[in-house]
Amino acid sequence: MQQINKEELNLPACLIIMDGFGLRDEQAGNAIALANTPNLDRLFAECPHTKLAASGEPVGLPDGQIGNSEVGHLNIGAGRLVPQELTRINHACADGTIAQNEILLKAFNDCIEKGTRLHLLGILSDGGVHSSIEHLFALIDAAVAAGVKTIRVHAFLDGRDVPPTSGAEFVAQTVEKFEAVKASNPDVSIKFGSISGRFYAMDRDNRWERVQQAYKSIVLGENIQREVSPVDYVKNSYEEGVTDEFVVPAAFCSKGIREGDSCVFFNFRPDRAREITRAIALDDFDGFDRDKVADLNYVCLTQYDETFPLPIAFPKTFPENVLADVVSDAGLKQIHIAETEKYAHVTFFFNGGVEEEKEGEQRILIPSPKVATYDLKPEMSEPEVTDALVETINVDQADFYIVNFANCDMVGHTGVLEAAIKAVEAVDDGVGRVVEAIKNKGGFALVTADHGNADQMIADDGQPHTAHTTRLVPFVLCDYTGKNRKFADEAHVGALCDIAPTMLGLSGLEIPSEMAGKNLVA
């Protein structure tokens, strides 16, 4: 533990993460530029600020790959570039070593020895946020090469990290892959087992009635479509005004998942893989009534939850001595606060992939509103998050505060520009109130984002843009310690990994050697 004199530190310190707030000059379709943001306008005018990269190689992703909240918070909290599972899995697919993965081979060999089927589950797109269609194709090739004879793909349509009606094309590409496999391997049976919109199959807010619908099609083969092809089923949904995210779960194989089968969930991002995994694979489950499939070998591509007793093909590599550790080791108190949608990000991901609270850490969870889509309530739970945080600051409850405002990202994903503008305005209100509370205590606040989203709500073709963007994000220093500190070079573009060392440097705490990011104020 560091030997510190708290009176010599610059506290309180607050990190404000505006989820989905990217920087884009063009105003058209830019909810951030079109919103009325008096507080942010004032901070940008009065406070030192610079820009940070939040996508691609600077955050450990492939070049040009959009960032996301998991990657963003992991890099922010770690204070160093954290190589992501996507990059590791891409390399394994490219060099063929995925076919030698012992965990995957065990699943494949179980099918061969028992004469059972292999099920591949995951989001079907090239969005690169939760999965990659190329990973699916590599898994198919590896399974066939190993000798698996029966493969069923359970596709979750995206529509958020890719255009909202791109799913039919991804389904068509997958059908082409099936045909190519069967042409070379006539004894292999491969087809879709089910198709579900991610709204159902990838919920993360304990809306079990949604998960149950996906479960019934995946496991029980319910809502079977005997007269329509998978591609036509998706296209018919479009004609009814239902986009990919909301496509009603349907089965294309009556048998579903049965005793002795093997499953590989090919999503690499954990947060939206947990609930459906619990429903299918865990003994201890009370989300809805179901009989667990017996003798099921269920493989997670990456670690979805450290409490899951399930095999992992690519175990996570987590950084040590992250920001939360440094604060804890100094004997200081810290508060991490967010609403449900981003709670895991300011806790698990921000803390380097550790579920347990650090010594001196308090976590505050504010429930997200129970609405079908967040354009119906664009302010989400920002007022409640802000109220709770300001109250803790006012009574000196902690030394470090970490807060996430979810609005720009979650409402940005709906593709509704008017709602996204209101979401940005809600965040502006929250930022203004929190910064004012920090100012009254003579501390400092850093205002930033984990990736872009609401900065582009309309795609180049005029359709709603629902995905993240690769744009830079802001980094604003609101210093009320009386020391008038500034960024060393405001023209320099840093990266998310620079936030933690900058925050520690501003506070007066020692920056650990593991943090390869830069203190941008030094």
DARABEL-V185255 format. One record per run of one state. SS is the DSSP state (hx for helix, st for strand, lp for the rest). FROM is the first residue (numbers start at 1). TO is the last residue. Records with the same first field share a line. If there is no record, write none. Layout:
SS: FROM-TO ; FROM-TO
//
This chain:
lp: 1-5 ; 9-12 ; 19-30 ; 35-37 ; 47-47 ; 54-55 ; 60-68 ; 79-84 ; 96-96 ; 101-101 ; 115-117 ; 124-132 ; 147-149 ; 158-166 ; 185-188 ; 202-207 ; 220-223 ; 225-229 ; 240-243 ; 247-249 ; 252-261 ; 266-273 ; 282-296 ; 301-310 ; 313-322 ; 330-333 ; 350-360 ; 367-373 ; 378-381 ; 395-399 ; 406-406 ; 413-416 ; 441-443 ; 449-451 ; 453-457 ; 459-463 ; 465-468 ; 470-472 ; 480-492 ; 496-497 ; 508-522
hx: 6-8 ; 31-34 ; 38-46 ; 56-59 ; 69-78 ; 85-95 ; 97-100 ; 102-114 ; 133-146 ; 167-184 ; 198-201 ; 208-219 ; 230-239 ; 244-246 ; 274-281 ; 323-329 ; 340-349 ; 374-377 ; 382-394 ; 407-412 ; 417-440 ; 498-507
st: 13-18 ; 48-53 ; 118-123 ; 150-157 ; 189-197 ; 224-224 ; 250-251 ; 262-265 ; 297-300 ; 311-312 ; 334-339 ; 361-366 ; 400-405 ; 444-448 ; 452-452 ; 458-458 ; 464-464 ; 469-469 ; 473-479 ; 493-495
//
